[in-house]
């Protein structure tokens, strides 16, 4: 029997479906049993919550280091901001002519570039005040498939469509209760890694988290076409756009008051969804609705203008990408001063490289680092105060707002993810907690998997 036929037969038998596609009456009881909530208990060495930019790298690192690893992700694919959010240009991996972030993340990026026949930037040419020159453009959906494959190859047990509902620590183990489609699961682990971006697991575990009164806007990534930019009357477009803003039918903050920029770039990373928050299903729903409504209203307006009558949406992401929500209250808070001076800590585990990049209602003016400065990430900033067997990676790192606006970018989060997982691996091996692992062993483990660990001068 062919594989496709076998799968079709299996589906019909399990669901009690007749050849005409209707439920067979005598199978009704079995079908009802199928829809009962399934409960189960799983045990693992390391549990990673959140399969985004940092979480994927953390899970692969833990799996490759020989630990039994489970990865819980509430969405349908891995990669987070890079894939589902559509910000498919992770960076930056090189600073001042040398590579500063490498390891598993760089391996995956290179493979995605090669498989799509893309070209890497020339990192030997300084980017100056135009840092996007050193961004690596990826095919986001290809990247999502590749990182999923890498997780499976590393032995990681992926659980999509699940979210934690309760987290408790007892007898040196974490018990994490999750809810998913038709399932409730109790996962018992020794080491827990929070890569939710929102510090969601950390707060469920009972530790305090921090948030600004006003947070950065999110962005809905999209592409538009169907027009020739060179034929547009830009002055007329700006005039009509300002008229709509005055009438209240359009909001100048949604596209940084730059409608010409929208048309010139054909979309990309220009939208601003004010107050975008991915912390809860309710707030995330609102962020998505606002982003889509903004794009739809703007497209309708543009199609009323000369030479834009055939403007169309070519592509749009499924989710609004979010820049800022919560951060942990860690053993050390990375400050803006630490970041812009390139402070190297005794426990620095990875580099970060990006301008201070705080978005607001007026847009963004990046504040570039002085030549030669390369910021670092200390292990202490990845560990919530008073916690054991818990570490975070990604944008919820303990940091002030300005430092966080740069630390949150993907390449930096990849470096954090690998370092956090390496610390969790060694904590499990030594029967201790991430902050107490021998630093020489931690450095060696990260480097053995291609990572770069900062060193004191």
N, C-alpha and C positions, 0 to 999 in steps of 0.2 A: 504494500500500500504506500502511495506517495505521502510525503510529510504533510502537505497541505490537506489532503483527504483525511489523513489520520487525525489532524488537529480539528477538522470540521466534525468528524465523527465523535471525537472526545467531547467537544462542546455540546453536541446534541444530546449525548447520553447524560452528561452531568447536569444539564438544565432541564431535561425532560422535554425536548423539543421534537415535534413530529417532522416528517419530511416536508410538510406544508408550512412549517415555521410556527405552529401554534403549540401552546403548552398541552401536553398529554394529561388527561384528567387523573389517571392513576398515579402520576408522578407529583401530584399537587403537594403532598405532604413533604416529599423530599425537597421540593423547591422552597417551601416555607422554612425548612431547616437550614437551607443554604443562606438565607437572609438573616439568620440569628447572629448577633454580635459574637464574634470569636474572641476568646480570651486565651492568652498564652504568656509564658515567662521565658525569657532568654537570658543567658549569662555570657559575658564577654570581658576581655581584659580592658579594652578602651572603647568608650562611646563618644562619637563626635556628633554634636547636634548642630545642624546647619550645613548644607552641601553647597555653599557658595564659593567665592574665590578662595578664602582661607581654608574652609572646611574640607574641600576636595584634596588639597595638598596635605592637610593634616592626616586625613584618613589614609591616603596612599603611603605617607611616611610611616605611619604606625603599622600598616599591613606589611610593607616591605621590610620593616624591622622585625618581623616575625610575631607580632602581637595579634591576637584575635580582636577584630575591629568591626564595630557596627557604625553605620552612618545613617542618621535620621534626617530626612529632608521633607518639608511640608509640600513642596511643589512637585512638578512632573519631570524635571530634569536637573542636572547638576550645573554649576557654574555661576549662579546668582547674577550679579551685576554684569558680568561679561557675556552671559548667554541670554537669560530671561530678560534682564534689564537692557540688553542691547548695546552696552558700552563696551564694544568688542575691540578695544584698543588698550590693553593692559600696559602699564608703564609706570615708572621708567626703570630699566634694568641696568643702564650704564650711566656713569657720572664722570665728567671731566676726562673722557678718553679711556676709562677702564670699567670693567664690569663689576658691579657692587651687589647685585642680586642674581643668584643663579639657582642651582638645585633643581628640585622636581618641577617647580613652576616653569622655569626657563626651558626645561626639557619638553614639557607639554606644549608650550608656545611654539618652540622651534618645529616640533612635529606637525602642528596645525598649519604653520606657514608653509612647510615643505609639501604637505599633502594637497594644499590648495594652489600650489605653484605661485605663491606670493613672494614678495621680496622684503628682506629686513632693511631697515634704515641703515645708513652709513654712520655708525656710532662714533667714528673717529672725527667727524665734522661737528664742531660745537653747535648746539642748538640755539645759543644766545638767548634772546627773550621769547623765542618761539619754540617752547618745549614740545609741542605736538610733533615736531620733526623727528623726535626720537620715540614716538609712540609706535607700537607694533600693531598693525591692523590685522584682525583675524576674521575668518568666517565663523561667526558665533555658533551656528548650529553644528558645524563640523567639529568645533572645539568641544561642544557639549557631548557629542558621541565619543570623541577620543578620551575625554577624562572619565567618562563612565566605563569605557573599556579598561582604562588603566586601573581604576578602582577594583573592578572584577578580577583583573590579573593579579592584583596585590592581595586578593583574598578578602576584600572588604565586603561585608554584608550590607547592601544598600536597602533602605526602607523608605520609599517615596510615599507621599500623601499622609505622613504622620507628623504629629506635633506633640511635644511634652505637655502634660497637664499637672503633674506633681513630681517633685524631686526631693528625696530625703537621703540623709547620710547617717549610716549606722554600721558599727563594727567594721570600720575602715573600708566600707563599700557604699557606692551610690545605688539607689533604686530609683529608676526613672519610669514613670507611668506615661504612656503615650496613647493618643487616640488617633485612629486612622479610619479609612473606609471599611466599615464592617468589622473593625478590630479594635480591641484594647490590648495593649502589650505592656508587660512589666519587664524592664531591662535592668539587670543587675550588673554593675561594672565596678572595676577598681579605680579607674581614672576617667574623669569626665572633661571633655574639651568643648567649650562654648564658642561656636563659630556662627551664631545666629545674626551677628551684626548689631542686634538690639540689646545684647546682654540678657536675653530672655531667660535662658537656662540659669544664669547667675541669680536673677531676681526670684525665680521659682525656688531656687535652693536656699533663699532667705538672706542673701547678701545685698547691701544697699547699692544702688546705681545712681548715676548723675545725668542730668539733662539740662540744656539751656531753655530759657523761657521762649525764645524764638529760635527755630532751627532752619538750616539751609533748605532751599527749595529742591524738589526732585526734578527729574527730567524724563519725558516720554520720548524715546528715540523713534524717529520716523524718516521716511524718504518720500519726497514729492517729485513730480515730473510733468511732462506734457506741455512744456513751454520753452521758448528761447529767451534766455535772460537778456541777450543783447538787444532784443526788440522791445523791451519793456520801457515804459515811460516812468522812470523811478520817482520823479518829482510828483507826478499825479498819484502814484501809489501811496507815497508818504502822506500826501495831502488827504486822500480818502481814508487812509488808516487813522489819522489823527481825528478826523471827523467821527469815525465810528467809536473811537475811545471817548470822545467828549459826550457822545450819545449814550455811552454805557453798554453798547452791544459787544465791544471788545475790551480787553483788559491789557494795558500796556506792559504790565509786569509778566504776563504769560510768555512773551517772547522778547523780554529785555528791551521793550520799546524799539525793536529793530526789525521791522517787517522786511526791509531790503536784505538784511542778513539771512532771514529765513529763505528767501527766494534764491539768493546767491549760493548758499550752502546746500540748498535743496533739502533742508531738514537737519539731520544729524543731531549734534548735541547742543541745541539752541533753546529748547523749550524750558520753561521754569514752571513747575507745579508748586505753588506756594503752600507751605505747611505739609508737604507730602510726608507721611508717616507710615511705616510698614510694621509697627509694633503689634497691632491687633488686626484681626480679620476685618473689623469695622473700619478702622482708620486706613487700612490698606485698600479696601474697597473704595473709600472716598477719594483716595489719591488717584486710583485708576480712572474713576469716573470723571474727575476734574481734568485729568490729562487728556482723555479722549474727547471730552466736550470742548475743551479749548482748541484742539486741533481741528475738530469738525467745524466749529464756528468760523475759524480762521480760513479754512479751505472754502467754505461757502462764500465768505466775503471776497476772497481773491478771485473766485470764478466769475464775479460780476464785473471785473476790470478788463480793459482792452488787452488782448494778446494773452490773457490768462483764462479764457473761457474753457479751455480743455485741460486746465491743471487737474492733476489726479494724485491720489495717494498710491504710491507704489508699494510701500511696506510700512508697517507700524508694529512695535513690540507689544507683547501681551501684557506687560506690566510697566508701571511708572518706576523708574530706578530712583532709589532713595539715597541721599547723601549723609544724613545725620539724624540719629535718634538718641539712644542712651549709651553711656560709657560706664565701665566699672569703676569702683573706688578701690584702686589697686595699692599695692605696697609702695609704688612710686608713680607719681604723675609726671609724664613727659610734658615739659613746658615749651612755649614758643622759643624762649631763650635757649633751652637745650637744643631744640631743633635747628634754629638758624645758625648756631655756633658749631654744630656738628659734634656735640659732646659725646665722648666715648666712655661708657660706664664699665665698671669691673665685670658686670654681668650682661654686657651687650651681646645679643644673640643673632641680630640681623641688622642690615642697613635699611634705610629708607631714602628715596630720592624723588622729590617733587617740590614745586613751589608752594608756598602758603597759598591756599586756593579756596578762600571763603566766598561762597555765592550768597547773594542777597537780592532784594527786590530791584536793585539797580543793575544787576549783572555780576560781572567778576573781573577784577584786575589782579592777576597773579603777582605775588611778591617773590621774585626769584632769589635763590640762594647766592651768596657771594662765591666767587670762583674758588674751587678746592674744597668747599664745605660738603660733607656727606653725613647726614644725621644717622643715629643708631637707635635701636630699640632694646631696652634692658628687660631681662627676664622678669624682674619685679613688677613691671608695668602690665604684665599679662596675667598676674595672679591677684584675685580679690583678697582684700584684707581678711584675716582670721579664717581663711578657708584651708582645706586640705584636699588633696587629690583632685583639684579643680584648677583649670587654666583656660584662658580665652585666647583667641586670635582674631584679627580683623579690625574693623573700624570701632569696635567697642573697647579698644585698648584704653587703659588709664592715661588720660592726657588732657591738657586744656584745649579749649575750642580751636584756637589757631593752629596749634600743633596737629590736632586731629584732622584739620582740613587738608593736610598734606599726607599724614600717615594712612588715611583711609583708602588711598588709591591701590589698584590691584596688585602691582608688583610687590609693593611693601607688604600687603596682606598675605601674599604667597610666602614671602620670607618668614613672616610671623607664624603662619600655619605650620610650616616645616619645623621651625624651632619649638613651637608649643608641643607638637606631637613627639618630637625627640625627647623633650623633657618628661612627657607623660610616659613614654616607653621606658625610660631609665627609672622613673619613679616606680613603675610597676615591677621592674626587674629587681630593684633594691628594697622593695617594700616600704617606700617612703612617699613623700609628696614632692611636686615639681621644684619648689624652691630649695629643696635639700639635696638634690642630685649633685654628684661631683661635677664641677663645671668643666674640668678637663675631659671627662667622658662625654659630656653633652656636646662640647665643641667637636670632638672626634666623630661622634655619631652624625652630626649635621654635615660635616665636611665629607664623610664617607659616602653620603648620598648627594654630593655635588654642591651643597650649600656653602655660603661664604659667611664666616663669623668675624666680626670686627675685632681688632686687637688694640690694646693700649700701646701708645707710642713709647 
